[in-house]
Amino acid sequence: MATTEARDAGCEVEVAVARVLRAEHDARVAIDAARAEAAHLAEAARGRARAIAERARICILRGQAAVEQRLQAELAEVDAAVRALPAHDGPDATDRARLEAAVRTLAAALADGGVEPR
């Protein structure tokens, strides 16, 4: 009977060892699958990040082009306004006469006490 019990105990140990080895194998398979899934998810996330970065780059370039275009239009308006101004090389005789008259008026007012110096 002792041999039968030893044999039964030995079988139980072998069954338990087999169960542990099977569980270890299943755990390794699950870990490998989880690693593969994590790698897949990480690559998908990198792909989405690259797509977002590309869309952002395109939006920035479009905005930059719009600003440049608006700036060019405004500069063209300023250039046109400058070209529309009358050519003026410097003060002419009329300008000098008006300045001299203003200086005489100011001098007279100062001499008469009509204007307080600052």
C-alpha positions as CSV (number, residue, x, y, z in Angstrom):
1,M,0.0,0.0,0.0
2,A,2.9,2.3,0.7
3,T,4.0,1.9,-2.8
4,T,0.6,2.7,-4.2
5,E,0.5,5.8,-2.1
6,A,4.0,6.8,-3.2
7,R,3.0,6.1,-6.8
8,D,-0.2,8.2,-6.4
9,A,1.8,11.0,-4.7
10,G,4.4,10.8,-7.5
11,C,1.7,11.1,-10.1
12,E,0.1,14.0,-8.3
13,V,3.5,15.8,-8.2
14,E,4.0,15.1,-11.9
15,V,0.5,16.5,-12.6
16,A,1.2,19.5,-10.5
17,V,4.6,20.1,-12.2
18,A,3.0,19.7,-15.6
19,R,0.3,22.2,-14.6
20,V,2.9,24.7,-13.4
21,L,4.9,24.3,-16.6
22,R,1.8,24.8,-18.7
23,A,0.8,27.9,-16.7
24,E,4.3,29.2,-17.1
25,H,4.2,28.6,-20.9
26,D,0.7,30.2,-21.1
27,A,2.0,33.2,-19.2
28,R,5.0,33.6,-21.5
29,V,2.7,33.4,-24.5
30,A,0.4,36.1,-23.0
31,I,3.4,38.3,-22.2
32,D,4.7,38.0,-25.8
33,A,1.2,38.8,-27.1
34,A,1.0,41.8,-24.8
35,R,4.4,43.1,-25.9
36,A,3.4,42.7,-29.6
37,E,0.1,44.5,-29.0
38,A,2.0,47.3,-27.1
39,A,4.4,47.7,-30.0
40,H,1.5,47.8,-32.4
41,L,-0.3,50.5,-30.3
42,A,2.9,52.5,-30.0
43,E,3.5,52.5,-33.8
44,A,-0.1,53.4,-34.4
45,A,0.3,56.3,-32.0
46,R,3.5,57.5,-33.7
47,G,1.7,57.3,-37.0
48,R,-1.1,59.5,-35.7
49,A,1.4,61.9,-34.2
50,R,3.2,62.2,-37.6
51,A,-0.2,62.8,-39.3
52,I,-1.1,65.5,-36.8
53,A,2.4,67.1,-37.2
54,E,2.0,67.1,-41.0
55,R,-1.5,68.7,-40.8
56,A,-0.1,71.4,-38.4
57,R,2.8,72.1,-40.8
58,I,0.4,72.5,-43.7
59,C,-1.9,74.8,-41.6
60,I,1.1,76.9,-40.6
61,L,2.3,77.2,-44.2
62,R,-1.1,78.2,-45.4
63,G,-1.4,80.8,-42.6
64,Q,2.1,82.1,-43.4
65,A,1.2,82.4,-47.1
66,A,-2.0,84.2,-46.3
67,V,-0.1,86.7,-44.1
68,E,2.5,87.2,-46.8
69,Q,-0.2,87.8,-49.4
70,R,-2.0,90.3,-47.2
71,L,1.3,92.1,-46.5
72,Q,2.1,92.3,-50.2
73,A,-1.3,93.8,-50.9
74,E,-0.9,96.4,-48.2
75,L,2.6,97.2,-49.4
76,A,1.2,97.6,-52.9
77,E,-1.4,100.0,-51.5
78,V,1.3,102.1,-49.7
79,D,3.5,102.1,-52.9
80,A,0.5,103.3,-54.9
81,A,-0.2,106.0,-52.3
82,V,3.4,107.2,-52.4
83,R,3.4,107.3,-56.2
84,A,0.2,109.4,-56.1
85,L,1.8,112.1,-53.9
86,P,3.0,115.1,-55.8
87,A,6.7,115.3,-56.4
88,H,8.3,117.8,-54.1
89,D,12.0,118.4,-54.1
90,G,12.1,121.0,-51.3
91,P,10.5,124.2,-50.2
92,D,9.7,126.6,-53.0
93,A,9.3,130.4,-53.0
94,T,5.7,130.1,-51.7
95,D,6.8,127.9,-48.9
96,R,9.6,130.2,-47.9
97,A,7.3,133.2,-48.0
98,R,4.7,131.5,-45.8
99,L,7.4,130.6,-43.3
100,E,8.9,134.1,-43.2
101,A,5.4,135.6,-42.7
102,A,4.8,133.1,-39.8
103,V,8.1,134.0,-38.2
104,R,7.3,137.8,-38.5
105,T,3.9,137.3,-37.0
106,L,5.4,135.3,-34.1
107,A,8.2,137.8,-33.5
108,A,5.7,140.7,-33.5
109,A,3.5,138.9,-31.0
110,L,6.5,138.2,-28.8
111,A,7.6,141.8,-28.9
112,D,4.1,143.1,-28.1
113,G,3.7,140.6,-25.2
114,G,0.8,138.8,-27.0
115,V,2.5,135.4,-26.7
116,E,4.1,134.1,-23.6
117,P,7.3,132.3,-24.2
118,R,7.4,128.7,-22.8
